[in-house]
Amino acid sequence: MKTDIEIAQGIALQPIANIAAALGIPAPALIPYGHYKAKVQYTEIDEAKVAQSKLILVTAITPTKAGIGKTTVGVALAQGLQQLGKKAIVALREPSLGPCFGMKGGACGGGYAQVVPMEDINLHFTGDFHAITSANNMIAALLDNYQYQHRGTELALKQITWRRVLDVNDRSLRFIVSGLNGPGNGIPQETGFDITPASEIMAIFCLASSLDDLRRRIDNILLGYTHHNQPFTVADLGVGGAITVLLKDALNPNLVQTLEAGPAFIHGGPFANIAHGCNSIMATKMAMTYGDYVITEAGFGADLGAEKFLNIKCRQAGIYPKASVLVATSQALKLHGNVTLADIKKPNLKGLQAGLKNLERHLENLQHFGQSVVVTFNQYSFDTAEEMDYTAQWCREKGADFALNNGFAEGGRGALPLAEKVVEVIEKRPSQPIRHTYALEDSIPEKIHKVVTQIYRGKEVVFSKTAETALKKIETLGLAHLPVCIAKTQYSFSDDAAHIGVASDFTLNIENVIINRGAGFIVAVAGEIMRMPGLPKDPQALHIDVVDGKVVGLS
């Protein structure tokens, strides 16, 4: 079979103006970036139409290191709905260069369920990530200059909490010392880099509802503390306008297409293990303005992306899914059934049966949120009929809707059973309004405890001294009403990546608590999770190249 990039490069794309016109987007609202991608002015969002659209969340069981195919399923579902004659749009996150050149090689779906132009989307696209990186680091530079100009005075800050970012996996930059080699080069200080998807600017970008809201959130960013222990913000630095200027064009959602010439909005890209893991509210609402059915995804397993989507994004945006699709693969089920990584592609019904406990945990969690769930088995060529039939029967016994998805091999046609089941569920058994895991009136430790005990099924939460100090500051600053975003490993319900399956009755260790005042949530860092990933032993960058003018090695 052809590789993903060969399939993508073999498709004759439609001019983006045609895709926009078919949706009914006015020509003056379209900002072309070449022939096949464009931005759409966010002012086109119509809240009345948003309220009428049917939102569908695609999430997953706990993934393997190779992922689980949520994007592939999301794109295939959109294509399948279109083949049913539905006006369907998929709304996704933008890929990060870090994973593209590190572990994954790309994030546009796979096989015959992709968004295109694949190379552009996986690489620099329309420059949104660069704008976010530049805005984050412009704040850092201006803050360092403020410190330099006020050195030796009470106006200088006692503590700086703002870090730089880079959209590259670079473990050597996690902790550094800057300002060396003499006073003319700044003030020596310990600092470091996070990856761009972990930047608070990324979170703000994805949660902002307008240009004015973007500016308000940027002004609210906490940068550090004065000598009198007072918070110091971007507004105090006086540069909120300049940072907003860097982001104003990027704020408009990006329009591209699927392999079957269906519309797709791709905008923003926070990770779900170290951030809130959802595409921008603006892109989702833009899709809901123009689509009767809108499919979106949330990163990694449902314990991470879906929990944050429902507790943070939906709460802030005033939206909720009419149904959720829970993706499972034979590989992931076997992995969580204690089959070795080397053997998860081999037939092993007993291992798959044992791994269904992981699926059951995620299914229960989504149902507790009030979601109507369709479990879908994302097919691979090596899957056996016995394993797929068993999973289908298991779902029926649990009272869950089930559908196979073969969109990777067959595109929209392969997703027709899933599309038909999703339409049926939305029409006959739609989700209830979200039952949130915690109330905003709960304290931050209470919110974390409820997520840990109700979603992860842990026993208790232990806070480090660093985290306890940060919790006291949150109370002092009057920010205890904010939702929580737990940063933890994506490979386990616990904070231990090796604890696969259905970890229970464990202790979750909160090492730090970070105030994202502009974004409007509190980040709790659990275990050894890193906000700047490292590269694997065999990074995908070793296989990416340009051959005869064409990019190869992306997937």
C-alpha positions in Angstrom: 0.0 0.0 0.0 1.1 3.5 -0.7 2.5 5.6 2.2 0.3 8.4 3.7 2.3 11.1 1.9 2.2 9.3 -1.4 -1.6 9.1 -1.1 -1.8 12.8 -0.2 0.5 13.9 -3.0 -1.5 11.8 -5.5 -4.8 13.7 -4.9 -5.9 16.5 -7.2 -6.8 19.2 -4.7 -9.7 21.6 -5.1 -9.0 25.4 -5.1 -9.7 26.5 -1.5 -12.0 29.2 -2.9 -14.2 26.4 -4.2 -14.3 24.7 -0.8 -15.2 28.0 0.9 -17.9 28.8 -1.7 -19.5 25.4 -1.2 -19.8 26.2 2.5 -21.3 29.6 1.8 -18.3 31.6 3.1 -18.4 35.1 1.6 -15.4 35.7 -0.7 -14.4 38.9 1.3 -14.1 36.8 4.4 -11.5 34.4 2.8 -7.8 35.2 3.2 -6.0 32.9 0.8 -2.6 31.4 1.7 -1.8 30.1 -1.8 -4.2 27.9 -3.8 -5.2 25.3 -1.2 -5.3 26.8 2.2 -6.8 30.0 3.6 -7.9 31.8 6.7 -11.5 32.8 7.4 -12.1 35.9 9.4 -13.4 34.9 12.8 -16.1 37.6 12.7 -18.0 35.2 10.4 -18.9 33.0 13.5 -22.6 33.1 14.0 -23.6 32.0 17.6 -27.2 31.3 16.5 -26.0 28.8 13.9 -23.5 27.4 16.4 -26.4 26.5 18.7 -28.1 24.5 16.0 -25.0 22.5 14.9 -24.4 18.9 16.1 -20.9 18.7 17.7 -19.2 15.3 17.9 -16.1 14.6 20.0 -13.6 11.9 18.9 -11.5 10.6 21.8 -9.8 7.3 22.6 -8.7 4.7 25.1 -5.2 4.9 26.5 -2.9 5.0 23.5 0.2 3.2 22.5 3.4 5.1 21.6 2.3 4.9 17.9 -0.9 6.6 18.8 -4.4 5.2 18.2 -5.7 7.0 15.1 -8.2 9.6 16.4 -7.4 12.1 13.6 -7.8 9.3 11.0 -11.2 8.4 12.6 -12.3 12.0 12.8 -11.5 12.7 9.2 -13.0 9.4 8.0 -16.2 10.1 10.0 -16.5 13.5 8.3 -16.0 11.9 4.9 -18.5 9.2 5.8 -21.1 11.7 6.9 -20.6 13.6 3.7 -21.2 10.4 1.7 -24.5 10.2 3.6 -25.4 13.6 2.3 -24.7 15.4 5.5 -23.1 18.9 5.7 -20.1 17.8 7.9 -16.9 19.6 8.8 -13.9 18.3 10.8 -12.1 20.7 13.2 -8.7 19.6 14.3 -5.5 20.8 15.9 -2.4 21.9 14.0 0.5 19.5 14.2 3.6 20.5 16.1 7.1 20.3 14.5 8.3 18.6 17.6 6.4 15.3 17.2 6.6 15.5 13.4 10.4 15.4 13.4 10.5 13.3 16.6 8.2 10.4 17.2 5.1 10.7 14.9 6.2 12.0 11.5 2.9 13.8 11.0 -0.6 14.4 12.3 -3.0 14.8 9.4 -4.7 11.4 9.7 -3.6 8.5 7.6 -4.3 6.4 4.5 -7.4 7.6 2.7 -8.6 9.7 5.7 -6.3 12.7 5.7 -6.5 16.5 5.6 -4.5 18.2 2.9 -2.2 19.7 1.7 -0.5 17.3 4.1 3.1 18.7 3.8 2.0 22.3 4.5 -0.2 21.4 7.4 2.6 19.2 9.0 5.3 21.9 8.5 4.9 25.7 8.7 1.3 25.8 7.5 0.0 29.4 7.8 2.6 30.4 10.4 0.3 30.2 13.5 2.9 28.2 15.6 5.6 30.7 14.6 3.4 33.6 15.6 2.7 32.0 19.0 6.4 31.2 19.5 7.3 34.7 18.6 4.7 36.2 20.9 5.8 34.1 23.9 9.4 34.9 23.4 8.8 38.6 22.7 7.3 38.7 26.2 10.4 37.0 27.6 12.7 39.4 25.8 10.8 42.5 27.0 10.7 41.2 30.5 14.4 40.6 30.5 14.9 44.1 29.2 12.7 45.4 32.0 14.8 43.6 34.6 18.0 44.9 33.0 16.8 48.5 32.8 15.6 48.4 36.5 18.5 46.4 37.9 19.4 47.4 41.4 16.1 49.1 42.1 12.9 48.0 43.8 11.1 48.0 40.4 13.0 44.9 39.4 11.1 41.7 40.0 12.0 39.3 42.8 10.8 36.2 40.9 10.2 35.5 37.2 7.8 32.7 36.3 7.7 33.2 32.5 9.7 30.8 30.3 10.6 30.8 26.6 9.3 28.2 24.1 10.4 26.5 20.9 8.5 24.1 18.7 11.3 21.6 18.7 11.9 18.6 21.0 15.1 19.7 22.8 15.7 18.3 26.2 18.9 20.3 26.6 16.9 23.5 26.8 14.6 22.5 29.7 16.8 24.2 32.3 19.4 26.8 31.3 21.2 29.9 32.5 20.9 33.0 30.4 22.6 36.5 30.5 26.2 35.2 30.8 29.5 36.8 29.7 29.3 40.2 31.4 26.7 42.8 32.4 26.2 44.0 28.8 24.5 40.7 28.0 21.8 40.9 30.6 21.3 39.6 34.1 22.4 36.0 34.7 19.4 33.9 35.7 18.1 30.4 35.7 15.4 29.9 33.1 14.4 27.3 30.4 12.2 26.4 27.5 8.9 24.6 27.1 7.6 23.3 23.8 5.3 25.8 22.0 2.2 23.7 22.5 2.7 24.1 26.2 2.9 27.9 26.1 0.2 29.8 27.9 0.0 31.9 24.7 -1.1 28.7 22.9 -3.8 28.1 25.5 -5.0 31.7 25.2 -5.0 31.5 21.4 -7.2 28.4 21.6 -9.6 29.8 24.2 -10.0 33.4 23.0 -13.4 34.4 21.7 -12.4 37.6 19.9 -9.5 40.0 19.4 -10.5 42.0 22.4 -10.7 38.8 24.5 -7.3 37.8 23.2 -5.9 41.2 24.4 -7.6 40.9 27.8 -6.2 37.4 28.3 -2.7 38.5 27.3 -2.8 41.4 29.7 -3.7 39.0 32.5 -0.7 36.7 32.0 1.3 36.4 35.3 5.0 37.0 34.6 6.4 37.0 38.2 6.3 38.8 41.5 7.6 42.2 42.7 9.8 42.7 45.8 6.6 43.4 47.7 5.2 39.9 46.6 2.7 41.5 44.3 1.8 39.8 41.0 3.4 41.4 37.9 1.5 40.9 34.6 1.8 41.7 30.9 -0.4 44.7 31.6 2.1 45.9 34.2 4.9 45.4 31.6 2.8 47.5 29.2 3.2 45.4 26.1 -0.2 43.7 25.7 -0.9 45.6 22.5 2.4 44.6 20.9 1.8 40.9 21.7 -1.7 41.1 20.3 -0.4 42.6 17.1 1.9 39.5 16.6 -1.2 37.2 16.9 -4.0 39.2 15.2 -3.7 37.5 11.8 -3.0 34.0 13.2 -6.3 34.3 15.3 -8.4 33.6 12.2 -9.1 29.8 11.7 -7.5 27.9 8.8 -9.6 26.3 6.1 -8.2 23.3 4.2 -9.8 20.1 2.8 -10.0 16.3 3.2 -8.9 13.8 0.6 -12.5 13.7 -0.6 -12.7 17.5 -0.9 -14.6 18.0 2.3 -14.0 21.1 4.4 -11.7 21.1 7.4 -10.8 23.8 9.9 -7.4 23.3 11.5 -6.3 25.8 14.2 -4.2 25.8 17.3 -2.3 22.8 18.8 -1.9 22.4 22.5 -0.9 18.9 23.7 -3.3 17.1 26.0 -0.6 15.6 28.3 1.0 19.0 29.1 -1.8 21.4 28.2 -5.6 21.2 27.5 -5.3 19.3 24.2 -8.1 20.9 22.0 -8.2 23.0 18.9 -9.3 26.6 19.1 -12.8 27.6 20.2 -12.9 29.9 17.1 -12.2 27.0 14.7 -14.8 24.8 16.4 -17.4 27.5 16.3 -16.5 28.5 12.7 -17.1 24.9 11.7 -20.4 24.9 13.7 -21.4 28.0 11.9 -21.2 26.4 8.5 -21.7 22.7 9.3 -24.7 20.7 10.5 -22.3 18.0 11.9 -18.9 19.0 13.3 -16.3 16.5 14.3 -13.5 17.5 16.6 -10.9 15.6 18.6 -9.1 15.9 21.9 -5.6 14.6 22.4 -4.5 11.3 23.8 -6.9 9.1 25.9 -10.2 10.3 27.2 -8.7 10.7 30.7 -6.6 13.6 29.3 -8.1 15.3 26.2 -11.8 14.5 26.7 -11.7 15.4 30.4 -10.2 18.8 29.6 -12.4 19.3 26.5 -15.5 18.8 28.7 -14.3 20.5 31.9 -12.4 23.4 30.4 -13.1 24.1 26.7 -16.8 23.4 26.6 -17.4 25.2 29.9 -15.6 28.3 28.5 -17.2 28.1 25.1 -20.7 27.3 26.1 -20.9 24.2 23.8 -21.2 20.5 24.4 -21.1 17.4 22.1 -24.2 15.6 21.0 -22.2 12.4 20.9 -18.7 11.1 21.6 -16.8 8.5 19.6 -14.4 6.4 21.6 -11.6 5.0 19.4 -10.0 1.6 20.2 -7.5 -0.5 18.3 -6.5 -4.1 18.7 -3.0 -3.0 19.4 -3.9 -0.7 22.3 -6.3 -3.3 23.8 -3.6 -6.0 23.7 -1.0 -3.6 25.1 -3.3 -2.9 28.1 -3.9 -6.7 28.3 -0.2 -7.1 29.1 0.8 -8.3 25.6 4.4 -7.2 24.9 4.9 -4.3 22.6 6.6 -6.5 20.0 3.6 -8.8 19.8 0.6 -6.4 19.8 0.1 -6.8 16.0 -0.2 -10.6 16.3 -3.6 -12.3 16.8 -4.2 -12.7 20.6 -7.8 -12.8 21.6 -7.0 -13.5 25.3 -4.8 -10.4 25.4 -7.4 -8.3 23.7 -10.1 -9.5 26.2 -7.9 -8.5 29.1 -7.3 -5.1 27.6 -11.1 -4.4 27.4 -10.9 -3.2 31.0 -9.1 -0.1 29.8 -11.9 0.5 27.2 -14.5 0.0 29.9 -12.9 2.6 32.2 -12.9 5.2 29.5 -16.5 4.3 28.5 -17.7 4.7 32.0 -16.0 8.1 32.4 -17.6 9.5 29.3 -21.0 8.2 30.3 -20.6 9.9 33.7 -20.1 13.2 31.9 -23.5 12.5 30.3 -22.2 11.5 26.9 -23.8 9.1 24.5 -20.9 7.1 23.3 -20.2 5.2 20.1 -17.2 2.8 20.4 -15.4 2.4 17.2 -12.8 -0.3 16.3 -10.2 1.5 14.1 -9.2 -1.3 11.7 -5.7 -2.3 10.6 -4.9 -4.8 8.0 -3.7 -7.4 10.5 -6.9 -7.3 12.6 -8.8 -10.6 12.8 -12.6 -11.0 12.4 -12.6 -12.9 15.7 -11.1 -10.0 17.6 -13.4 -7.4 16.0 -16.5 -9.5 16.5 -15.6 -10.1 20.1 -15.2 -6.4 20.8 -18.5 -5.7 19.1 -20.3 -8.3 21.2 -18.6 -7.0 24.4 -19.9 -3.4 23.6 -23.4 -4.7 23.1 -23.3 -6.5 26.4 -22.2 -3.3 28.1 -25.1 -1.4 26.4 -22.7 0.7 24.3 -23.2 1.5 20.6 -20.4 0.1 18.3 -19.3 0.5 14.8 -16.3 -0.6 12.8 -14.2 2.0 11.0 -12.1 1.2 8.0 -11.5 4.8 6.9 -7.7 4.3 6.7 -8.1 1.8 3.8 -11.4 3.0 2.2 -11.9 6.7 3.2 -15.4 7.8 3.7 -16.9 4.6 2.4 -15.0 2.7 5.1 -16.5 5.0 7.7 -20.1 4.6 6.6 -21.1 2.2 9.4 -19.6 4.6 12.0 -21.3 7.6 10.3 -24.7 5.9 10.3 -24.4 4.9 13.9 -23.4 8.4 15.0 -26.4 9.9 13.2 -28.7 7.4 14.8 -27.3 8.1 18.3 -27.6 11.9 17.9 -31.2 11.6 16.5 -32.4 9.0 19.1 -30.1 9.1 22.1 -28.2 12.4 22.1 -25.9 13.3 25.0 -27.1 15.2 28.0 -25.7 18.6 29.0 -22.2 18.0 30.6 -22.1 16.8 34.2 -18.7 18.4 35.1 -16.3 16.6 37.3 -16.0 19.5 39.7 -17.7 22.8 40.5 -15.7 26.0 39.9 -16.4 26.9 43.5 -14.3 23.9 44.7 -10.8 24.7 45.8 -7.9 23.8 43.5 -6.9 20.8 45.6 -10.5 19.6 45.7 -10.8 19.9 41.9 -7.6 17.9 41.4 -8.7 15.3 43.9 -12.0 14.9 42.1 -10.3 14.4 38.7 -7.8 11.9 40.2 -10.4 9.9 42.1 -13.4 10.0 39.7 -11.6 10.0 36.3 -8.2 8.3 36.9 -9.6 6.2 39.9 -6.6 7.0 42.1 -6.8 7.0 45.9 -5.1 10.2 46.9 -3.1 13.3 45.8 0.1 14.3 47.4 1.5 17.9 46.8 5.2 18.7 46.9 6.4 21.7 48.9 6.7 23.6 45.6 3.1 22.8 44.7 1.8 23.7 48.2 3.6 27.1 48.0 1.9 27.7 44.6 -1.5 26.8 46.0 -1.2 29.4 48.7 -0.4 32.0 46.0 -3.5 30.9 44.1 -5.6 31.6 47.1 -4.0 34.9 47.8 -4.5 36.0 44.2 -8.2 35.0 44.2 -7.8 32.4 41.4 -9.1 29.4 43.2 -12.3 29.5 41.0 -10.3 28.5 37.9 -10.6 25.0 36.4 -7.6 22.7 36.5 -5.5 21.2 33.7 -3.5 18.2 34.9 -0.3 17.5 33.1 0.6 13.8 33.3 1.8 10.9 31.2 -0.6 9.8 28.4 0.3 6.2 28.7 -1.4 5.5 32.0 -4.3 6.6 34.2 -1.6 7.2 36.9 1.5 9.4 36.8 3.6 6.3 36.1 3.9 5.6 32.3 4.7 1.9 33.0 1.4 1.4 34.9 -0.7 0.4 32.0 -4.2 -1.2 31.9 -6.5 0.2 34.6 -4.4 1.6 37.3 -6.4 2.0 40.5 -6.0 3.1 44.2 -2.7 4.8 43.4 -1.2 8.1 44.7 -0.9 10.9 42.2 2.1 13.2 42.9 1.7 16.8 42.0 5.2 18.3 41.6 4.2 21.8 40.7 1.2 24.0 40.1 1.5 26.7 37.4 -0.8 29.7 37.2 -2.1 30.3 33.7 -4.1 33.4 34.6 -4.5 34.6 31.0 -5.7 31.3 29.8 -8.0 30.9 32.7 -6.9 27.6 34.2 -4.4 26.2 36.7 -1.9 23.6 35.4 -1.0 20.8 37.9 2.2 19.0 36.9 2.0 15.3 37.9 4.9 12.9 38.3 7.8 13.2 35.9 6.0 14.7 32.9 8.1 17.2 30.9 6.8 20.4 29.3 9.7 20.1 26.8 9.8 16.6 25.3 13.0 15.0 24.2 13.8 13.3 20.9 13.7 9.4 20.6 16.7 7.3 19.7 15.5 7.2 16.0 13.8 10.5 15.4 11.6 10.8 12.3 13.9 13.6 11.2 16.4 11.0 10.0 13.8 9.9 7.4 12.4 13.2 6.2 13.9 14.5 2.9 13.2 16.2 -0.4 13.5 13.9 -3.4 12.9 15.2 -6.9 11.3 18.3 -5.4 8.8 16.3 -3.3 8.8 15.9 0.5 9.2 12.3 1.7 9.2 10.8 5.2 6.1 12.5 6.7 3.3 10.2 7.7 
